[in-house]
Amino acid sequence: MLLISCPWCGERDEVEFHYGGESHIAYPDDPEAITDDAWGEFLFVRNNPSGEFRERWLHTHGCRRWFNLLRDTSTHEIVRSYRMGESADQSSGAERESD
């Protein structure tokens, strides 16, 4: 079981959260102008690295806010959590957590 640190509420059990996929995905500037193949790739194709990965999470059973998490997918170690709009490097919640 993971302990996830919400940037607003602090450390909580993973059952309070909902996974939202890869973070920092830019929405197309003009979705009407891209091809169906490009739109399909935007919607469904994501990275699947072994190592550090930036994810979006929702604190469903807490503050109900979205935030980002930097997590190592091979060890499940949570490197840090940070608020939307921040980068992983400038986050204030720079604590390291483990599963």
Secondary structure, DSSP 8 states (H G I E B T S, - for coil): --EEEETTTEEEEGGG-EEEEES-----S-GGGS-HHHHHHHHH-----SSEEEEEEE-TTTT--EEEEEEETTT--EEEEEETTS-TTT-S----B--
